[in-house]
Amino acid sequence: MSAATTRSRTARTPRTPDRLCAEAVDLARAAAEEAAAPGTVGAYVEAVAEGDRVVTHFFEAEEPGYRGWRWAVTVTRASRAKNVTLDETVLLPGSDALLAPEWVPWSERLRPGDMGPGDLLPTEQDDLRLEPGYTGEDAPPPNSVVSEEMADHLDAEDAEIVSRTPSRGAIASVAEELGMRRARVLSRYGLHVAADRWDEAFGAKTPMAQAAPASCESCAFLVPLAGSLKQAFGVCANEFSPADGRVVSLAYGCGGHSEAAVMPKPPRPAPPVLDSMAADEFPLRPAKDSGSTTEPDEVFEDLGHS
């Protein structure tokens, strides 16, 4: 590796450039133009002494996307020689160069929702969120009477020794039936990280929970979790809630609370003053005692019928 490549990495003492190497500007420009694209080698910047009879010439790089970069051409000559030779030509960033962001491992760039169908997300062996689960490997052999820890205390303490112990296969089968036979389980750190993440998304400090009439703790749509997380979280089962199917904090709440309001009975309208649906009865003649008219006495006219 030449001095031009490592110049920016190590501190160097300023020194006087070699005269013949410093005068080889045309040689350095020709080397830079040969390595760069046509017309991208700009103005001459400076010459820097890298060592005894070793000088690096800098030219501005005018290539698109390389703002602040410079072509560095290192030349040198042998002791007592007058011919200057080319050592190396590289493109180096300047003090105000446009650089790519620092590389971040994929495990730190991954965000929730980035995984798609067919993607695999391996977990590290020493992941702090996980800890070894119960597999039955630590169970005592079938023929052992006591464990290794208790064997050291037999002489000092009175211990009740049983004649037979459950075999390793029996313990493993019971653990598998109870759902405990897993290679790794969540550690306390993993539980706390998950709880903080869920509380941030659906917790008491969200705007929805601040405006809710009550918390999820008293809601009938809350499905409790199992394990230690059930003390603070549950699953929402209200299809009209924004948290339907999500893990919510017991302090969370929304307008879809089961006891938010009691639906009132439909009001019964008052009877109408004028019933327009029924038929009104009107007499054809006024009543006799009304005094408005005088009806003649009944007269039977003889029409000549026998």
Secondary structure as UniProt FT lines:
FT   HELIX           3..6
FT   TURN            7..9
FT   HELIX           19..22
FT   TURN            23..24
FT   HELIX           25..35
FT   TURN            38..39
FT   STRAND          41..51
FT   TURN            52..53
FT   STRAND          54..61
FT   TURN            64..65
FT   TURN            67..68
FT   STRAND          69..76
FT   TURN            79..80
FT   STRAND          85..93
FT   TURN            95..96
FT   HELIX           106..109
FT   TURN            112..113
FT   TURN            117..118
FT   TURN            125..126
FT   TURN            128..129
FT   STRAND          130..132
FT   TURN            137..138
FT   TURN            142..143
FT   HELIX           148..151
FT   TURN            152..156
FT   HELIX           168..177
FT   TURN            178..179
FT   STRAND          184..186
FT   HELIX           188..201
FT   TURN            204..205
FT   HELIX           207..210
FT   HELIX           216..218
FT   TURN            220..221
FT   STRAND          222..224
FT   HELIX           227..231
FT   STRAND          233..236
FT   TURN            239..240
FT   TURN            242..243
FT   STRAND          247..249
FT   TURN            250..251
FT   TURN            255..256
FT   TURN            258..259
FT   HELIX           288..290
//
